[in-house]
Structures are given as C-alpha cells and as structure tokens.
C-alpha cells in the first residue's frame, strides 16, 4: 500500500493506494500516529484504494477518536468494494453525519 499525506493549514489529506488489510494496516496506523497536533480536519482520499478489510475500519475509528469531538474526518472518492464496506458497516453514516 502507498500512503501520501499533505497538510494545508489545519487540514491533512491522506491518500491511500492499493489494499488496506491485515498485512498493510500497520502502515496506515503509523500515519495516524504521526499526525501533527495542529491538525483538526482529516480527509481520507480513497480514489486509488482497491480493497479494505474490517481492520481498515478499525483504523478509521481510531483516527476519528484521535481527532476528538472538535475534529472532523471525511472520506472522499470511495468506490467499489471499499465503498460497499463503508456502507455495510454504517461507517459512511457516522462520518457524513458530523457537525
């Protein structure tokens, strides 16, 4: 899996490419752990994410928790199986019904 991150002001955009599963989740977790403290908004761009297992959902929830009540998390460009996993799990509702 390839991960790129770009920060603009207090917003961090993280782009994931490839598969997010038990073999690659440690890379995503490492990215989450190193998010600067001044970041209050994270955008996950899943345009090139081709697969995500339930372990990916765990890391998304961990990221949401790390951002706290004042932070925001948005997922964009999810498609195919990745979008289905988000919808079936209800994660899409949790993320898109934020303040």
C-alpha angles and dihedrals in degrees: 000000000000121000127190125180131193125183123205114179106311095339123094121195115201119192119198123198126188126003128346107202141122091294095054106026092095088067091054091044090052090052090050092049092054098050107132116249093239092064112105099163129048126189116196110204109202097175092120099031105114101181139015127184126198090273086068089057090053090055092048089054090048089052091049090051092049091055091056129205094310096048127087132216124194131180118206135183096016110162143167117358092356092057090046092053090051093048097044092049093047090237091126090060093048092051100040096046094062123123 
